[in-house]
Amino acid sequence: MPERPYVIDELISAKTIAARIEDLSREIAEEFAGTDKLIVVGLLRGSFVFIADLVRELDLPIEVDFMEASSYGDGMESTREVRILKDLRGAIEGRDVLVVEDIVDTGYTLKHVSGLLNARKPARMKTIALLNKQARREVDFNADWVGFEIPDEFVVGYGIDFAQRNRDLPYIGTVRFT
């Protein structure tokens, strides 16, 4: 549990998120048109709400699998050491893959996971992040699709947590300590 009291200021509304997901799903469906099955790989835990909404909008045959990678623990800063806590259950060799991340800031997690998955020889692999915090980027890696560019502030909501709290918010908000 966070030690200091804080408030959350809304940054991106639930309605704005829903509209952006509709747009992104059309672009993804166009990119993967003709696939026999798109394997959507969600990076747990922060992306689970985004994945659920995204796959419901995709007009493609899909399979969902998950990985859990961590570079944060319970803190507000990346440790820059990516640990794989849960790997995929299925094989992706020769398959079309979409890796779904909640937020890219330093870029370490998505770059590490993408390298790991590319080594498994998918037919095509693309990445999508709901949020991009370019000001914090430390490695040269960008998602193929980004929902929203955000400022260098700590955010919660829509599946993203602060010490396992606030995942249930229907919007993205910034954390402000009081």
Secondary structure per residue as TSV (DSSP state, phi and psi in degrees):
chain	resnum	aa	ss	phi	psi
A	1	M	-	360.0	137.0
A	2	P	-	-57.8	141.0
A	3	E	S	-79.7	-32.5
A	4	R	S	-104.0	146.3
A	5	P	-	-67.6	147.8
A	6	Y	E	-148.1	162.7
A	7	V	E	-122.5	161.9
A	8	I	E	-119.3	124.4
A	9	D	E	-101.3	129.3
A	10	E	E	-63.7	130.4
A	11	L	E	-108.8	-45.7
A	12	I	E	-133.2	120.6
A	13	S	-	-71.9	159.4
A	14	A	H	-59.9	-39.2
A	15	K	H	-65.1	-40.8
A	16	T	H	-66.4	-40.2
A	17	I	H	-62.4	-46.9
A	18	A	H	-59.9	-42.5
A	19	A	H	-65.3	-39.7
A	20	R	H	-68.2	-38.1
A	21	I	H	-63.7	-37.9
A	22	E	H	-59.3	-46.3
A	23	D	H	-62.8	-47.1
A	24	L	H	-62.0	-40.3
A	25	S	H	-64.3	-35.8
A	26	R	H	-65.0	-42.8
A	27	E	H	-64.5	-41.8
A	28	I	H	-66.7	-43.0
A	29	A	H	-61.5	-37.8
A	30	E	H	-66.6	-43.9
A	31	E	H	-61.8	-40.4
A	32	F	T	-103.3	18.1
A	33	A	T	-55.0	136.6
A	34	G	T	89.5	-5.7
A	35	T	-	-66.3	145.5
A	36	D	S	-77.2	-28.2
A	37	K	-	-168.2	131.1
A	38	L	E	-97.1	124.1
A	39	I	E	-91.3	114.3
A	40	V	E	-93.8	115.1
A	41	V	E	-103.5	111.0
A	42	G	E	-91.5	134.7
A	43	L	E	-92.6	111.6
A	44	L	E	-79.0	152.6
A	45	R	T	-105.4	-21.7
A	46	G	T	-61.8	-21.1
A	47	S	T	-93.4	1.0
A	48	F	H	-62.5	-36.1
A	49	V	H	-71.4	-43.8
A	50	F	H	-59.5	-45.0
A	51	I	H	-59.6	-47.5
A	52	A	H	-58.6	-46.6
A	53	D	H	-69.8	-38.8
A	54	L	H	-65.4	-48.1
A	55	V	H	-66.7	-29.0
A	56	R	H	-68.7	-25.5
A	57	E	H	-90.0	-20.4
A	58	L	-	-74.0	128.2
A	59	D	-	-97.7	64.8
A	60	L	S	-145.7	155.8
A	61	P	-	-72.4	126.1
A	62	I	E	-131.6	157.8
A	63	E	E	-130.8	141.0
A	64	V	E	-113.4	133.8
A	65	D	E	-137.2	166.1
A	66	F	E	-134.4	150.2
A	67	M	E	-128.1	152.5
A	68	E	E	-123.1	120.2
A	69	A	E	-125.1	145.1
A	70	S	E	-135.2	135.6
A	71	S	S	-136.5	13.2
A	72	Y	-	-119.2	-38.5
A	73	G	T	66.5	-135.3
A	74	D	T	-101.4	8.2
A	75	G	S	-90.4	-178.3
A	76	M	S	-101.6	-4.7
A	77	E	S	-121.4	142.5
A	78	S	-	-66.7	141.1
A	79	T	-	-84.6	-12.2
A	80	R	S	69.8	1.2
A	81	E	-	-107.5	111.1
A	82	V	-	-89.6	125.5
A	83	R	E	-115.2	133.9
A	84	I	E	-90.5	113.9
A	85	L	E	-95.3	-25.9
A	86	K	E	-147.7	130.1
A	87	D	-	-101.4	171.4
A	88	L	-	-62.2	151.4
A	89	R	S	-88.2	-30.9
A	90	G	S	-110.1	168.2
A	91	A	-	-84.8	149.6
A	92	I	-	-120.0	0.8
A	93	E	T	-57.7	128.0
A	94	G	T	74.5	8.1
A	95	R	S	-108.6	159.8
A	96	D	E	-86.5	131.6
A	97	V	E	-130.5	137.2
A	98	L	E	-122.0	116.8
A	99	V	E	-93.1	126.5
A	100	V	E	-112.3	121.7
A	101	E	E	-120.4	149.5
A	102	D	E	-76.3	-49.4
A	103	I	E	-147.9	139.1
A	104	V	E	-113.5	117.7
A	105	D	S	-117.6	-78.9
A	106	T	S	-67.7	-29.6
A	107	G	S	94.3	-8.5
A	108	Y	H	-59.6	-47.6
A	109	T	H	-63.0	-52.8
A	110	L	H	-65.7	-36.4
A	111	K	H	-65.4	-44.8
A	112	H	H	-62.0	-49.6
A	113	V	H	-64.8	-41.0
A	114	S	H	-62.2	-41.7
A	115	G	H	-62.2	-44.1
A	116	L	H	-60.2	-46.2
A	117	L	H	-73.3	-36.8
A	118	N	H	-60.9	-32.8
A	119	A	T	-65.3	-17.9
A	120	R	T	-88.9	6.2
A	121	K	-	60.1	56.4
A	122	P	-	-69.3	157.6
A	123	A	S	-63.7	-50.4
A	124	R	E	-141.9	143.4
A	125	M	E	-138.8	129.7
A	126	K	E	-128.5	161.9
A	127	T	E	-126.5	149.0
A	128	I	E	-138.4	139.3
A	129	A	E	-127.8	136.0
A	130	L	E	-63.5	-44.3
A	131	L	E	-125.4	145.4
A	132	N	E	-129.4	125.2
A	133	K	-	-113.1	75.6
A	134	Q	G	-58.4	-32.2
A	135	A	G	-61.0	-20.5
A	136	R	G	-101.5	1.0
A	137	R	-	-61.0	130.0
A	138	E	-	-117.6	-16.8
A	139	V	S	-124.1	156.0
A	140	D	S	-82.9	83.5
A	141	F	-	-153.0	130.3
A	142	N	-	-131.6	144.3
A	143	A	-	-68.8	152.2
A	144	D	S	-68.0	-35.8
A	145	W	E	-129.0	143.8
A	146	V	E	-132.4	133.4
A	147	G	E	-71.5	-53.9
A	148	F	E	-145.9	139.4
A	149	E	E	-85.3	132.8
A	150	I	-	-127.8	158.3
A	151	P	-	-73.4	171.6
A	152	D	S	-77.3	72.0
A	153	E	S	-134.1	153.6
A	154	F	-	-79.4	127.3
A	155	V	E	-117.8	156.2
A	156	V	E	-141.3	170.5
A	157	G	B	100.9	165.1
A	158	Y	T	52.2	41.5
A	159	G	T	99.6	-18.3
A	160	I	B	-89.5	136.3
A	161	D	-	-116.7	167.9
A	162	F	B	-127.1	107.1
A	163	A	T	52.5	46.2
A	164	Q	T	68.3	20.7
A	165	R	B	-119.5	157.7
A	166	N	S	77.9	7.8
A	167	R	T	-62.8	-26.7
A	168	D	T	-79.2	-7.3
A	169	L	-	-65.7	137.8
A	170	P	S	-80.6	-1.8
A	171	Y	S	-127.8	172.6
A	172	I	E	-98.9	129.7
A	173	G	E	-131.4	158.3
A	174	T	E	-96.2	144.1
A	175	V	E	-89.0	127.3
A	176	R	E	-127.5	119.1
A	177	F	E	-75.9	141.0
A	178	T	-	-104.4	360.0
